[in-house]
Every structure is written in C-alpha cells, then in structure tokens.
Amino acid sequence: MLDDMRSDAPPRYAVVALRRSFVCVCLCADVFVRMLI
C-alpha cells in the first residue's frame, strides 16, 4: 500500500471515497430540506 500511495497517479480508493462522501452529503442535504418543509 505504501508504494501505491507514493505513486504520482491519483489513487482510485481516494476518488471512490470522494464520490461516496459527495453522494452522502447530497442525500443528507435532501433529507434535511424535506424535514424543514
């Protein structure tokens, strides 16, 4: 894993984590807006 982290190419797991966190934020925002309404 250390060799993968040292590589210049962007790690795939980081991209996947960013996508998952972005989707989670969107879902949380949608639920929050529905609760306000």
C-alpha positions in Angstrom: 0.0 0.0 0.0 2.9 2.4 0.7 4.1 2.0 -2.9 0.6 2.9 -4.2 0.5 6.0 -2.0 3.9 7.1 -3.2 2.9 6.8 -6.9 2.2 10.0 -8.8 -1.1 8.7 -10.2 -4.2 9.6 -8.1 -5.2 6.5 -6.1 -8.6 5.1 -7.1 -9.7 4.5 -3.5 -9.4 8.2 -2.8 -11.6 9.1 -5.8 -14.1 6.5 -4.7 -14.1 7.9 -1.2 -14.7 11.4 -2.5 -17.6 10.2 -4.7 -19.2 8.3 -1.7 -18.8 11.3 0.6 -20.3 13.6 -2.1 -23.3 11.3 -2.5 -23.7 11.1 1.3 -23.7 14.9 1.6 -26.3 15.2 -1.2 -28.6 12.7 0.5 -28.2 14.3 3.9 -29.0 17.7 2.4 -32.1 16.3 0.6 -33.4 14.8 3.9 -32.6 18.0 5.8 -34.6 20.1 3.3 -37.5 17.7 3.4 -37.5 17.9 7.2 -37.7 21.7 7.0 -40.6 21.5 4.6 
